[in-house]
Amino acid sequence: MLNGKRLIVYELNEVPIKIFNWFVQRNSNGSNVASLMRNGRIINTITEDSGHLSPWITWPTMHRGVTNANHGIFDFGQNLKFINQDYPPIWEFLAKGGLRVGMFGSLHTYPLPSDLDNYAFYVPDTFAAGPECFPDKFTAFQEFNLRMVDQSGRNVARGLPLRDAGRFLVAAPALGLRAKTAVKLAGQLASEQANSARVVRRRTSQVQIAFDFFLKELKQTTPDAAFFFTNHVASSMHRFWPATFPKDYPNQFWGEHWASTWSGEIPFAMDEADAQIGDLMSFVEADRRYALIVATSMGQAAVEEVNDYLKRQLNFGDVKSFMRMLGIADEDWYQQRAMVPIFTVVVKESLSNMMADRLSSVRVNDQAISYENRGHGVFSFWLGHHNLETHEIRVRYNDQPVSLKTAGLINMNIQDEADTNAYHVPEGCLFVYDPEVKPKPSSASKTLVSTREFAPFILSNFDITRPAHMIEPESLSAYLSEFKPTSRDRIERK
C-alpha cells in the first residue's frame, strides 16, 4: 500500500502493455518509461464494461468503481446529475473528505463542481460544453483548446483560431508554458513547412501546452491528489498502428510511401508521453510525499480486418444545414461536442418523436443513417461511408432527392488515409511508482485486475470509507503490498 501518500494520476488513454514494452526495446539507451517499469509496479488491468468499449465509458468505470451496467454513462455531454448522486467520481469523494484535489482534462469533468473550496485547480475535458475553469486564468486556454478540437475532428486543421490564440498566448508564460515547450511548438510549425504531413502532430502540441500548465499548478498548489488526462498516443495508435506493427495484419494493404510517411507518429507521441512521465517521476523524487500512478483504463490492438486505405469518408460538414433539412428550427436544438465520426445534438424534448421520425426518413445510397435516441432530446448520429466517389452518393429525405450541400454532408478527403487500424480492447495496464519503496522484482502481473478496484483503492489510501457499491480492492492491494522499503536517495535514470 502507499500509506496515505499524495497521488498524481497520469491518465495515458488506451495505451496497452505492448506499446510500453516496444518503446523500452526501441530506446535501448534508456527512457523514463523503462525506469518506471523497472522501479515501479506493473499491473495488467481489464475493464469489465459490456457492449461497445469507448474511453467515455471505461474511464467512468475506473473513476466510479462500477461498470457501465451501473453508471450508465455512454457519451459526452450526458446529464450526470443523478449518476453523480448514485455513483460519484473519485475526486468528489476526495474533496468531500477534506482533501485538496487538482483536475486537468479527465473525462466527464464538465461542468465545474458547485463547491470548489477543496479544489486546487479544475480544468474540464476537451469535450466540455463551455470554457469555464478554476481558477479563471485557464479560461482563455480552454477557449483555444476547445476551438482546436472543434476544427480538428477527423482531419487536423492547418489554420489557427487567431482570436482565441491571441488571448491565450498573452497568458501562456504566466500559466506555466516552459521555454523548451515553446521551442517544440516553434519546431512543429517549422516541420509543417518542410513536410505538410506533420500537421497531424498538432494533436500532441495541445497536450504539451496543457501538461506545462498542469505541472506548474501541481508544483505551486501541491494538492493531495492530482489527475491529468491525455489522448495523444491513443489517437496515433488508432491511425498509424500498421506503420509501427506491420506484422499484426494478415493483409499488408499499405504501400512503402504510406508506411514511411507515418512510421514516426506513434514513436513521436510516445516520446512526449515519456518526457511527461519523466517530469512527474522527477517531481515525486523531489517531493517524497507523493507517488505516481500511470493508468490507461483499457488498451488497443490491431484491427486485422482492415484491408484498404481510407481515402474519403462521408461526414457531416454543416450540422445546421442537416437540421434545417429535417425541419428543426435553429432555436430548437444545439450541438454537443462528441468524438468524430459521432455527432450529437440536443433538441427540445417535446420534439424527440419528430426528430426520431425525421432521422429515420434520411437515406444515403438507399440505406438509413445510423442514429441513437439517447433520451431527453439527445440524439447521436453518424455516417462514415468509405471511399465513395462523390457522384456515387445519393441522399434522399422523405423519398425526395437532396444535394449533399442541402443535407450538410461532405465527402471528406482523409489527410492521413488511415482507417481505424487499431481499436479498443478491454486489457490495459497500470503502473505505480514510489521512489521510497522498492518493488519485488517481477514482470507485469499475470492476473488481470479489474479497473473497478482503482477507485476503492484510492479511497483506502486516503482512509476514506468505501461506499457499498464499490468492491474490495483485494488484488490491487495485494500487488502493491509487495513493495519493499528502500533507503535509496534517488533512482538514477535518463
Secondary structure, 3 states (H helix, E strand, C coil): CCCCCEEEEEEECCCCHHHHHHHHHHCCCCCHHHHHHHHCEEEEEECCCCCCCCHHHHHHHHHHCCCHHHHCCCCCCCCCHHHHHHCCCHHHHHHHCCCCEEEECCCCCCCCCCCCCCEEEEECCCCCCCCCCECHHHHHHHHHHHHHHHHCCCCCCCCCCHHHHHHHHHHHHHHCCCHHHHHHHHHHHHHHHHCHHHHHHHHHHHHHHHHHHHHHHHHHHCCCEEEEEECHHHHHHHHHHHHHCHHHCCCCCCCHHHHHHHCCHHHHHHHHHHHHHHHHHHHHHHCCCEEEEEECCCEEEECCCCCCCCCEEEEECCHHHHHHHCCCCHHHEEEECCCCCCEEEEECHHHHHHHHHHHCCEEECCEECEEEEEECCEEEEECCCECCCHHHCCEEECCEEECHHHHCEEEEECCCCCCCCEEEECEEEEEEECCCEECCCCCCCCCCEEHHHHHHHHHHHCCCCCCCCCCCCHHHHHHHCCCEECCCCCCCCC
